[in-house]
Amino acid sequence: MKLTKRQLSLNLNVSDLTIYLWEKNLVKPSLAQIPKIIEFLGQDPFERKAENLEDKVREFRRVHGLSQKSLGRLLGIDASTIGAWEKSKNQPMKTNLLKLLSILCG
């Protein structure tokens, strides 16, 4: 791509310092910045193979820049419920699972 830090920072709407800190692996991009990075690169540099529901929920949130609270709002449930799913503390009830699957596969 041959972009300067300045050009990249302008494309991603972050500071030059932010780009430097990412490059040095001193900080990671925030959840809100990840969708911009994926769009800019045309691929997900953070992609991992999600094999279970917990990982798929977490991965979906990350790729779309959603917090547990915002995904909970989409599903009409509390953010703590999303957190419990991601930690395998409980499983979605059938109605929530159907909503979740429609969003994940959507």
N, C-alpha and C positions, 0 to 999 in steps of 0.2 A: 504494500500500500504506500509505503514511503511518505508517511505523514509526520509532521512535526508534532511535538506535544501540544503546541498552541492550536494547530489545526484539529487535532483529535479532541482537545478540550472544548473547542467551539462546536464540533459536531455532536458531542455528548452533553453539552451544556453543563460542564463542570470546570473547575479551575485547573490551571496547569499543575499546581501543587497536588491536586487529587490524582492526576495521571501519574505523576512522579511516585506518589505513595503506593499506588496500585502496582506500578512496575517493580518497586522495591519490595513488594509483598508486605508492606507495613500496615496497610488497611485493606479491607475488601470492599467492593462496591456495595452500596446499600441496596435493599430490596427494590426500592423505586428506580434505581439506575440500571438494574439488570435487563429489563425489557429493551431499554434504549441501546445497550451494548449488543444484545442479540440481534436487534434490527440492523444496527450499523454493520456488524460483522457478517450478517447473513447466516449465522450459525450460533449455537449455544456453546461457548467455550467452557462452561461449567457443567455441562451435561454429565449425568451419571445414570446408570441403568437402574431404574426403579422397578423392583420386582414384587413389592407387596403394596397393599393399599396405603399404608402409612407413608411410605416413600413417595408414592404417586401423588398423594395429596400435597406433601411438602414440596415436591418438584413442580407441580402445577402452580402452587402459590408463588414459588420463586421465579419461574419463567414469566408469569403474568404480573409480577410485582405486587402481589396481594399479601396483606397481613392476615393473620388468623381472624382478626376482627372483620376485615372487609370480606373475606370468604364466608365467614359466618353470616354476615348481612345478606350475601347473595343466596345463601341456603335457608335463611330465616332461623338460624340457631346461634347460640352463644359462642364466642371465641374460645372459651375454655373447653367446649366440646371438641372443637377442631384440634386443640392442643392435646386433648386426651386421645383422640384418634391417632395423631402423629406419634405419640409415645406408647401406643399399643395398650393404653390403660382401659379402653373400651372400644367397641365396634359400633358403627352407625346402625341405627334402627332401619328397618326395611324402607320406610318412606324417605328418610334422610339419605340412605344409600342410593336410592333411585334418583334423587335430586343431584347428589354428588356425581354419580355416573353420567348423568346428562350434561353436567358442566365439564367433567373431565374428558368426555368423548365428543363433546359438543360442537 
